[in-house]
Amino acid sequence: MKTLIQNLSTFFLVLPVFSVAFSQDIEFDLTFTGDTVLYPFENIETISELTMDGDVELYSDTSLVRLILEDENGYQYMIFETYPLISSGSIVYADDYCDETCALNECNPYSLIVQVINAEFLLKDLYYEVEAKQNAEELRYEAKRAKDALKIEIMNEKVLYCGKDQVVIDMKDYPIGFYLISLNSRNQVIDSKKLSKGGN
């Protein structure tokens, strides 16, 4: 039994190496502090997966970084997104990361949209696959649900209090301290205030 477990462990450790071996790499090593659009797909007709490596530094509670794939039909797919409410800290490392691009149904890539607000984003590499994936829509849905569950878990860790019409969110990684958010009867935000760490 022990040998079987060791063999299975070895199989699963080696498995990601095989999937990476079929990936192709687009090297960037570019740092962004504002919005831009890139066109790195000139000689690539279709892709079935797109992942990225990169680092982010979020400077404030209003920081935002997004990397979006746009196809030739104008459809957009989130590759990566982070902001303070869904990040574990002000420094974020993304390795072989994909959000809505983990499985694509014969996507014809056109451009990369980079959105950066009050942050620094180092895009190291993109990895893509061209071999078609069976059940791509289902695979993408499952991957997206897993990513969303992780984001919700991080958000829930930051919620200190949730009452009938108010929510207090801890932003301890940033100087502001806390947010007090007021909601109406339909749970829509009607007011938000930054509270200092002293409570006023």
N, C-alpha and C positions, 0 to 999 in steps of 0.2 A: 504494500500500500504506500509506504514511504517513497519507494522508487517511482511509482505512478505519479504521486504528487510532485516529486522533483522534475519528472519529465514534462508534466503539464505546466509547471512553473517556467521551465526553460522554453517551452513552446510559446507561452504568452509573452515572455520577455523578448523573444526573437521576432514575433509576429509584427510589431510596429516597424521593425527595421525593414521587413519586406515591403510594407506599404510605402515607406519613405523612399525605398530604392526605386520605385516606379514614379515617384514625384519628380517634377522638374522645378528648377530654382530660378527665380528672378531676384538678383541681388540689388539692394538699394543703398543701405547705410546712409540714409538721409534724415536730417532732423527738421521737423516742422514746428513752427510757433503760430501759424495762421492757416487759413483755408487755402486749398489749391486743388487742381485737377491734374492727374497724371495719365499718360497714355502708353502703358508698358506692354500692350497686347498686340502689337502690330502684326506679328507673324503667327499668331495663335488663333486658330479657327474656333474650336470649341473646347470647353473645360467641363469636368465633372466634379471638381473639388478645388477649393482655394483656401489655403491657410496662411498665417503670417507669424513672423517673429518680430517683436519690438518691445520697447520700453517707454513708459510714460511717467512724467512727473506732473502731478496736479498741484497748481499753485494756490488755489483758494476753493472755497465752498461752491463757487459758480463755475469751476473748471469743467471742460468737456473735451473728449477726444473721440472721434468716430472715423472709421475707415470703411468705405462703401464701394462695392462693385456695381458698376452700371453696365448692362448689356446693350447690344445693338438696337434692341427694341425700346430702350429707355427704362426697363425694369431695374430696380435697385435692390441689392441684397447686402445686409449688414455683415461685414467681415469681423469687425471689432468695435466695441463701444465701452467707454468707461467715463464715470463722473463720481464725485465723492459719495453719493448715496449708495452706489452699487460697488464701491471698491473697498478693500480691506484697509487701505492706507493711502498716503499721498504718492507713493511709488508703486507702479504696477508693472509687472513683467509678464509678457504674453509670449508663450512658446508654442509653436504649431497650433495656433488658435484659430478657430472659426466659429461664427455665430450662426448665420443663415447660409453659409457657403460650404458647409461640411459635405453636402451632397447636392449636386446640381444636375438638372435634366438637360443635357446638351446645350449648355449656356454659351452664347457667342459673346465673349467679353469685349467691352469697348473702352471703359475708363475706370480709374480709381478716383474716388472723391475723398479728399482729406478734409476733415473739419476739426479745427483746434481752437478752443477758447480758453485763454488764461492757463496755458499748459505747454509742455514741451513733449513732442512725440518723436521718438527715434524709430523709424521703420527700417528694420534690418533686411528681412527677406520675405518674399512670397514663395509659396510652394503650390504647384497646381498639378492636377492629374487630368488626362485626356480620355482615358478609357471609361466608357459608359458604365454607370452604376444601375443595377436593377433596383426597382422600387425607390428611386431617388427622392421622390416627394415624401414618402413615408420616412425615409432615413433622415431627411432634412428636418421634418417635423419633430422626430424623436430627439435629434441633437439640439434643436432650438428649445424644446421643452426642458431638457436637462440644463442648458445654460440659463434659462429663465428661472428655474428652481434655485440655482446657485445665487443669482442676483437677488431673489426674494429673501433667501436665507440671510444674506449680508444686510439687506434693508431691515429685516426684522430684528437683527442684532442692534441696529442703531435706534430703533423706536424705544424710547424710555417710558412713554405714557401714551395710551390711546383711550380717550374718553368719548363721550357722546358727540361732542362738537369740537374737540381739540386733540392735537397730536404733538408730542414733544420728541424731537429727533436729536440725537447726540452726534455732533460733528467734531469730536475731540481731536481729530487730526489737524484741525484748522483753528485759527485764533478766535473765531466767533463763538465757539462753545456749543450752543444749542439753537434750534429753530423751534418756535411755537407756531403751529399751523392751526388756523381756525377753519372749520368746515360748516357748510349749511346743511339743511335737512336731507339733501341729496348727496351728501359727502363730496361736494365740490369745494375747492379751496376758495375762501373769500378773503383771507388775510394771512400773511405770514410775517413774523417778526424774528429778528436775530436777537438772541439773548446772550449776554456775556457769561463767562463761566461763573461769575459771582451771582447770577440769577436776575440781573436787571437789564 
